[in-house]
Amino acid sequence: MNIHFRDVQTGIVEARAVLEIADGVFLNEVTILNIEGEIVVEFPQKSFVGKNKRTTYLDVISFEDNDKRIVWELEIKEAYRNWRKTNKKVLVYEEK
């Protein structure tokens, strides 16, 4: 799996990732979060409002079991850490 990251750095969002899951097949908008110092992978979801006015969320990608999801998350986290080693954060502050 090829993973390409784009730096975001707004709030708890560290980066966005695009996963090439097969030759020429991409999964967009995988989000890398930093929640209280822990790296968390969030897969994209689709949301819609039903007839009862409640918002329903559907996962864009599904796994047959939780073990496969964990393996993907670990692979993405490891790739992110390696990417972050070569692409350091640059924080820019305005003087007031």
C-alpha positions in Angstrom: 0.0 0.0 0.0 1.4 3.4 -1.0 0.5 6.3 1.3 0.9 10.0 0.5 0.6 12.6 3.3 -0.3 16.3 3.2 0.5 18.4 6.2 -2.5 20.2 7.8 -1.7 21.3 11.4 -5.0 22.9 12.3 -6.3 22.0 15.7 -5.9 18.3 16.4 -5.5 17.4 12.7 -1.9 16.5 11.9 -2.2 15.5 8.3 -4.4 14.0 5.6 -3.5 10.8 3.8 -4.3 9.3 0.4 -3.9 5.6 0.3 -3.3 3.7 -2.9 -5.0 0.4 -2.0 -4.5 -1.2 -5.4 -2.8 -0.2 -8.6 -4.6 3.1 -9.6 -7.2 2.8 -6.8 -7.1 5.5 -4.2 -8.8 6.2 -0.9 -8.9 9.9 -0.1 -9.4 11.9 3.1 -7.9 9.6 5.7 -7.2 11.9 8.6 -4.3 11.7 11.1 -5.2 13.2 14.4 -3.2 14.0 17.5 -5.5 13.4 20.5 -3.8 14.1 23.8 -0.4 13.1 22.3 -1.6 9.9 20.7 -1.7 9.5 16.9 -5.2 8.3 15.8 -6.2 7.3 12.3 -9.7 8.3 11.2 -11.2 6.8 8.0 -13.6 8.8 5.9 -17.3 8.7 6.6 -20.4 9.7 4.6 -23.2 11.5 6.5 -26.8 12.1 5.5 -29.9 13.4 7.2 -32.8 10.8 7.2 -36.5 11.4 7.1 -36.6 11.5 10.8 -34.2 14.5 10.7 -31.4 12.4 12.4 -27.9 12.5 10.9 -26.6 9.0 10.0 -22.9 8.3 9.5 -21.7 5.5 7.1 -18.1 4.3 6.9 -16.7 4.7 3.3 -14.5 1.7 3.8 -15.5 -1.4 5.7 -13.4 -4.3 7.2 -14.6 -7.8 7.6 -13.2 -7.9 11.2 -11.6 -5.5 13.6 -8.2 -7.2 13.3 -7.9 -6.1 9.6 -8.8 -2.5 10.6 -6.1 -2.5 13.3 -3.5 -3.8 10.9 -4.3 -0.9 8.5 -4.3 1.7 11.3 -0.9 0.4 12.5 0.6 0.5 8.9 -0.7 4.0 8.4 0.6 5.2 11.8 4.1 3.7 11.0 4.2 5.3 7.6 3.1 8.7 9.1 5.9 8.5 11.8 8.5 7.8 9.1 7.1 10.6 6.9 7.1 13.0 9.9 10.8 12.2 10.5 11.7 13.6 7.1 9.1 16.4 7.1 9.4 18.3 10.3 6.6 20.6 11.5 7.2 24.3 10.8 5.2 26.5 13.1 4.7 30.1 12.0 3.6 32.7 14.5 2.6 36.3 13.8 4.2 39.0 16.0 1.7 41.3 17.6 
